[in-house]
Amino acid sequence: MANIKSAKKRISVISKKTLINRRVKNSLRVILKNFYKALETGDLSTAKDKLALAEKKLMQAAAKGTIHKNTASRKVGRMTRAYNKAKAEE
């Protein structure tokens, strides 16, 4: 347990940030899952909307520092590649 006032404050700030980051990451997982589910069912119009939403949310999370910029870019690239592949196969 921290004794110094600033250390006590850091503990509370970190716990708040952890909750925020956890909530953002969980919502990202749901968004990505919805995109891949739309691709599996072959609903490309929905998948396109989900892709745009996922890209926006990933970049926002990267800008806030919740996830790394390269991680966000990699995920967007993989999703775009999967969408383009499904679109070409149709």
C-alpha positions in Angstrom: 0.0 0.0 0.0 1.3 3.4 -0.9 2.0 5.9 1.8 2.9 9.0 -0.3 0.0 11.2 -1.4 1.2 11.3 -5.1 1.6 7.5 -5.2 -2.0 7.1 -3.8 -3.3 9.4 -6.5 -1.4 7.5 -9.2 -3.0 4.3 -8.0 -6.5 5.8 -8.4 -5.7 7.4 -11.8 -4.3 4.1 -13.1 -7.3 2.1 -12.0 -9.6 4.6 -13.8 -7.5 4.5 -16.9 -7.5 0.7 -16.8 -11.3 0.5 -16.7 -11.5 2.9 -19.6 -9.0 1.0 -21.7 -10.7 -2.3 -20.9 -14.0 -1.0 -22.0 -12.6 0.3 -25.3 -10.8 -3.0 -26.0 -13.9 -5.0 -25.3 -15.9 -2.8 -27.7 -13.2 -3.2 -30.3 -13.4 -7.0 -30.0 -17.2 -6.9 -30.5 -16.9 -4.7 -33.5 -14.2 -6.9 -35.1 -16.3 -10.0 -34.4 -19.3 -8.4 -36.0 -17.3 -7.6 -39.1 -15.9 -11.1 -39.5 -19.4 -12.6 -38.8 -20.8 -10.4 -41.6 -18.1 -11.6 -44.0 -18.8 -15.3 -43.1 -22.5 -14.9 -43.9 -21.6 -13.2 -47.2 -23.4 -10.0 -46.4 -20.9 -7.6 -48.1 -22.9 -4.4 -47.7 -23.1 -4.9 -43.9 -19.4 -6.0 -43.9 -18.5 -2.7 -45.7 -20.3 -0.7 -43.0 -18.7 -2.7 -40.2 -15.3 -2.3 -41.8 -15.7 1.5 -41.9 -16.8 1.5 -38.2 -14.0 -0.8 -37.2 -11.4 1.3 -38.9 -12.7 4.5 -37.3 -12.8 2.9 -33.8 -9.3 1.3 -34.2 -7.7 4.6 -35.2 -9.4 6.4 -32.3 -8.1 3.8 -29.9 -4.6 4.2 -31.4 -4.8 8.0 -31.2 -5.7 7.8 -27.5 -2.9 5.3 -26.8 -5.2 2.4 -25.9 -3.6 0.3 -28.6 -0.4 0.8 -30.6 -0.7 2.6 -34.0 0.9 -0.3 -35.8 -1.5 -2.8 -34.3 -4.5 -0.7 -35.4 -3.0 -0.4 -38.9 -2.3 -4.1 -39.1 -5.8 -5.0 -38.1 -7.3 -2.6 -40.6 -5.1 -4.0 -43.3 -6.1 -7.5 -42.6 -9.8 -6.7 -42.5 -9.5 -4.7 -45.7 -7.7 -7.6 -47.4 -10.4 -10.1 -46.2 -13.2 -7.8 -47.4 -11.5 -7.4 -50.8 -11.0 -11.1 -51.1 -14.6 -11.9 -50.3 -15.7 -9.2 -52.8 -13.6 -10.6 -55.5 -14.9 -14.1 -54.9 -18.5 -13.0 -55.3 
